[in-house]
Amino acid sequence: MLIEELSSGPIIGIDINGRRFSYAILSNGEIIEKGIIDPQDLVKLVKKVRPKAIAIDNIGELMELSPSIIKRLGRLPFNVYLVQVTKVKPDVDETMESLVNKYFGLNIAKLDPDATAEYLARLCAMGVGSIIRVYEPETKIVVKAAISTTPGGMSRNRFERNIAHRIRYLAKEIKEKLEGGGLDYDMFITPESEGLRSVVFIVYADRSIVRSVIKPRKSMDVKVIVESVPTDSIKFVGLTEQESTESMSAVKDRKLIVGIDPGIVTGVAVLDLNGNVLTLQSGKNLSRRHVLRIVYQYGTPVLVAVDTAKPSDYARKLAAMVGAAIYYPDRDLSIAEKSEIAIKISREQGITVKDPHMRDALAAAYKAFTQLKPKLDRVEEEVRRAYARAIDDAKALVIKGLSIKQAVDEASRRIEVQPQQEVRLVSNEKCECECDKMREEYENTIRTLNAEIERLSRLYNETKERLEELVNNYDIEARKDQLVRSLYARIDMLEGDIEKYKLKIKDLENSMRDLMKDFLEYLRGNKYVLIRYIDGLDLNAVVQIHNSILVMSIGELMNIGIDKLISVGINSVILIDVSEKSMLRPIWKRGLRVIPISMVYNGPLNDIMFMDRSVINNAIEALGKEFLSALDEDQLKRMINEYRRLRSGMLE
């Protein structure tokens, strides 16, 4: 069992210590090494020690300090469990201090990082905590060029061909080994204009199994990477629970038609049996499991559809995984036909088709639906008739003396039909105003926090009732029991959480009121709206917003170009990192009114800010007087110097 493996170790316990990690290595019940390391050196330590597990107290803190840790651990030649010790059960948390008190009898108010790292390793070896499931039961193999090339004529073309040939050879070799090992996989090829640049395999097996067949390698021009696939959402599994492959089951009993367009970018369209589009997505290198995780959010697939007369292996395997039928047309659907279907569905259902992969998946699914619709309509008609007959049969049985329940049961035995489920489509209208977006975000956050408060309140009441029950059933000595103390502590913590969320909601409500007040003043024309520049911002759209001013750094201004800003109609800009007015004079001279932010605003920077119109106008007026007079003086000096130069020439 896993706990028996962990008991002998080695185990590395780590805890955040400032911007570094305190660590302790436990082996056979003894701490053999302790210290402090930088985040970038953590994987080096893991490679050296080859631990059974890394024990932590909070996965969020680990990801914050070392965000690449999951990807780097997923490339190791051995498996390492990540164990969150404080997650004593997948749905139960305890503090480190309470665990140390419980298992070691030490009453410590606050553990320092060094002590925490040691106790994390020891508690993990005792079987305390939950495994953090951070990888899918899939492995990615990437074959790609190890270096990039730059323009170089014939030599470069020859080099590109050599790389493409090498990648193709390695991909063929890996394909043969995977098939020889009986491993299920999907292959995605990424070409470039000059030739093949990478091949990606998604293998449906654990990394340790795949590495026994395929080894990573790296040469001067090509490399092969073998790594686990990180999961979309973190899950916890108890150390005492038997690990099993994640089962994917539909959360709803709704039957679905799934359109699929496999490739480097895979398109997925999910329709119900009435032709309503439930979701339309696309993604790069999507595995079949990933596609099913998307589909199972909406129901159970009964038909997988493609837009080609010859279905791909990917589509056939996907259908086989869920026992669905597969649909393919008599001939490949043309681009014009697929575009016509996409436009029709977009108009009728208000969906957005963002790329050709979504279009092809949608066309495949809808084509299948239209082919099956006559039969589905007849089925619906027959079901209605059957319901009508069942109702008449039940009434007749009641007349004959049976009870209502007996009559309904008897009629139901004669026909077993699932009731039709209601499908609702929510059309999200795009908000054109940034202020509406902010208001919607605040309202969503408030609703989420209110729901969390209700959940915590229910948990608080349940805990309180449980505590009162224990107090009534035990005598004075029993009240000192550890369970009662932990319940009291839980109540205190929940009360603190409730107060914290109440304060947060109050702050958000105040911010919302201030935002609405500023927005109304903006609509009345009393305020300017300041928009923080981001890469890719549509400058023409900014110009169309009344009384708007861009906020940017001097570097961003230089990247865009003063002439470009003026050409699109932007005449005023607020700079966030310039305080010296002398730097502004050349920009004013070219016709762009730039204002240092220190003259008009000293608060925190947000994406959208509102500023009194008079403050901005006064700043522009003051800077205009200063720089315009300075420009006149410069011009006068140039005229005097020119006059002196001409006169000296005449005297000579």
Order of alpha helices (4+ residues) and beta strands (2+ residues): alpha-beta-beta-beta-alpha-beta-alpha-alpha-beta-alpha-alpha-beta-alpha-beta-beta-alpha-beta-beta-beta-beta-beta-alpha-beta-alpha-beta-alpha-alpha-alpha-alpha-alpha-beta-alpha-beta-alpha-alpha-beta-alpha-beta-beta-alpha
